[in-house]
Amino acid sequence: MRHANVLITDVDNTLFDWVKIWHSSFSAMLDELVLKSGISKADLISEIKLIHQRHGTSEYAFLIEEIPSLKRELSGEEILEKYDSAIYMYRKLRKANLKLYPGVLETLTFVKARGTRIIAFTESMAYYTSYRLKKLGLDGIIDVLYSPEDHDLPENISSKQKLSLSSNASQLEKTKHLYTPRDARKPDSEILKKIICDAGSDPESAVYVGDSLMKDVVMAQQARAIDVYAEYGTAHERQEYELLRKVTHWTEQDVEREKTLRRESVEPSFVLRSAFSELLEFFEFHPLEG
């Protein structure tokens, strides 16, 4: 078995099924907007994509208020009132589907008990990432979280919305939260090298696990870390992924690259086929000295 003293993990589709969470909540919200507004789904999708690209995220907290077709007839507060059922459906489905993959909590708890440093590294922005980790009981089990900062707040945001966003419900209390450069995107091996260096380890002793061959495995290999492919989390061939492609903040080049990438393009060193817990079959985790 390989020895390791640092475990660095991707978050979305590695620790939990982000695509399921996103698709269930977003599609329910979208259906409700179509029903209440009378605007076609295709028109809403094209407008939403531009908003997501403008803000660099597919989880923009002020999406409904910025949809041009809705803004033509109502102001921001009026939009929220008229389409409160869409917001309700989004939150209801998000809560219902926010669950760790089987074995994730037990595996991270075991690794933590071995004295191994656990680090999360994600491209998802700070607010929703920290909210999910806290709700999933990972605050404190993960030692450090690296993520981009949040998008800028709109100038006309209400005091009620500001209060909601600053709520302690989304703030990590035990996990240290550090920010990656705002324009950084995986695969960025320099950021991963810095994360490993900051932890006080070296690439040969650091395990990095993620669900994307293009982003996670390639990045780990370029950084000379121990790369692990979470095959169970692969989502780009699932039906739900098609809606994400239509409204994503990714560029067209990113979408095409994700579509065409196949297993033979990148050869991972280790593969978790069914569960995150398979890590324990490959690695013996140890404390990080010092």
N, C-alpha and C positions, 0 to 999 in steps of 0.2 A: 504493500500500500504506500502511496505517496504521502509525505508529511507536509503539513501546512500550518501556519500560525495566523493567517488572515483569511477570512472568507468575505469576498466582495460579491454582492448579488445585485443584479438588475431587479426591478420591482414589478412593473406591469407585465403580465403574462408569464412571470417567473414565480412570484409569490402568490398571485391570485389571477383570476381570469378577467383582465381589464376589458378585453373586447366584449365579453358578455355583459359586464357592468355597464359599459358605455352604450352598447347597442340597445339593450333593454330599456334603459332610461331615455336615451336620445330618440329612439324610434317612437316610444310612447308619447313623448313631448311633441314630436313632429306631427304625428297623427292627430293630436288634439289641436295643434295650430291650424292644420288643414281644415278640420271640422269646424272650428270656431270662426276662422277668417274667410273661408271660401276660396282662398288662394291655392293654386295647384301645388302639389308636392314638388314637382320639378322646378317651379319658379322659386319656392322657398329654399330648396337645396342649393341652387345656383347662387342665391344671395348669401346663404349661410357660409358657403365655401369661401367667398371673398372676405367675410368677417373673420373667419378662422385664420386665413392666410395673413390678414392685416395684423392680427394679434399674436400669431405664432403658436397657436394652441387649438386643439379640437375640443377643449373644455373651457370655453370662454364664459365667465360667470354672468356677463351682461348681454348675452346673445340676443334674447328676445327684444330688448329695448332698442337694438341697433339694426334690426331687420327693416330695410327700406320700405317694403310693402306694408308693414304694420305701422311704421312711423308716418306714412302719408295721411293716415286718418286719425291717429291718436298721439298724445304726448307720452313720455316715458312712464310716468305714474299711471296714466290711464291704460297703457298697454299691459302693465303688470296686473291691474285690476281685471281687465277683460280676459286675460289669458292665465289667470291664476290656476285654473285647472290643469294647464299644460305644465306649469311649474310643479304643481302637486304630484302629477304623474311621474315627472322626472325624478323627484326626490324619493317617491315611494319605491319605484323600481330600482333606483340606485341602492337604497338601503337593503332591499330584499336580496340583492345579488352580490353584496359586498361580503365575500367569504374567502378565506385562505384556501389554497389547494390542500387536499388531504396530506398530512404529514409535515407540512411546512413549520408549524409552530413547534411541534415536538423535535424536529431536526434542529431548528435554530436554538431551542432551549438546551438541547444536548451539547451543541457546539459551544454555546455560551458558557456552560458549566465546565467545559474543558479549559477555559481561560483564553479561548481564541477570540481575537478581535473580529467583530461582525460589522461590515460596512455596506450600506445600500447606495447605489449610484444609478440615477434615473434622469431621463430627459423631460419627464413630466414636471410641471411647475410646482412651486413650493406649497401653495395653499391646499390643493386637492391631495397631493402626495402625503403631506403631514397629517391631513384629516383622515385619510385611509389607514395609515400606519397606526394612528392612535386608536381608531375604532376597531382595528383588528388585533389590538393588544400587543403590538410590537414596539411601543414606546419603552425604551430601556433595554429591550432584548437586542435591538440594533444599536450599536454604539454610536455610529455616525451616519448621517444621511447627507448625501451630496445631491443637490438638484438645482435647476435654474431658479432665479427669483421669479415672482409673479409678474404678469403683465401690468402695465400702468392702469390705474383706476380712471374711469371716465370723469370728466370735469363736473358733470351734472349728477353725480351719484347722490342718492338720498342719505340722510343721516341714519335711517334705519338699516340701509344696506352696508354702510360703513361699520355700524355696530356689529352686524352679523359677520362681516369679514374679519373683524378684530377679536371675535369671540375666542375664549380659551379652549373651546371645543375642538379647534383645529391646530392648536399650538402644542408641540412636543415638549414634554417636561423633563424627560430623562435622556432622550436621544439628542446628541449634539447635531444641529442642523447647519451645514455649511453650503455656500452657493457656488455653483460653477459659472463660468462666464456666460452671459446672456445669449451670445451668438454661437456658443459651442454646440456641436452635434456629434453624436456617436456615428462612426467610430473615430474617437479622438484619443489616440494612444498616449499623447502627452499628458492629458488630464488623468488618465488611469495611472501612469507612472508617478505622477505627483501624489495621487491618493495613496498609493502603496508606500511611497517615500514618507509622506506625512504620518502614516501609521507606524513607521519605524521598522518596516519589513523590507523584503526584496522580492522581485518578480518571481524567482524560483520557489518562494515559499507562500505565494499569494494565489489562492484559487479565485477565479472569476467565473460566475455562472450567469447565463442569460439566454433568452429564447430566440434571439435573432442571429443567424449566421453572418449576415452582412454587417451588422452593427456590433454585436457583443463578441462573437467568436473572433472575427477579424481583428477587432480592437485589442483583445487579450493577447492574441498571437503577436501582433505588432509590438505590444509592450513587453513581450516575453514572459507574461504571466501564465499560469496554468489555466487553460481555457476549458470550460465545460458548457456544453450545449443542452439547454433545457428543451428537448424535443417535444415534450408533452404540452408545452405552451405555444407551439407554433400555431399561428392564427391566419396567415395570409391566404390559405386555401379554403377557409370557412365561408359560408354564405353571408354571415353577419359582416364580414370584412368589406363586402362590396359597398355597403352604405357608408362606411368609414372612408373609403377611397373617394367617394363622391363629394364629401364635405370636408375632407382633411385639410390641414394647414400645410401638408407636405407639398413640395414642388412636383410638377409632372415627371421630372427626371427621377425623383425619389420613388414615386409610385411605380414607374416602369421598372426601376431597378429591383424593387421589392417583389414585383410580379415575376420577373424572369430569374431571380436567384433560385438555385436549386442545390440540393445537398452536394452534388459533385463539384460545385464551384468552390466550396470551402470544406476542408476536412477537419472537423473538431477532434481534439485529443481525447475527450471524454464525452459521453452522451448519456443524459438522463432520459430514458425512454418513457417511463410511466409516472415517476414521482420525484419530487425534490429530495426525498429521503434516501434515494439511491446514492447521494453524495457519500454517505457513510460506508458504502461498499468499496469506494475508490480511495478515500482519504482518511488518514489518521490526524486529527486536529490536536494542536498543542498550544500552550500559552505563548503569547508574544513577549519575549524577554524585554524587561525594562518598561 
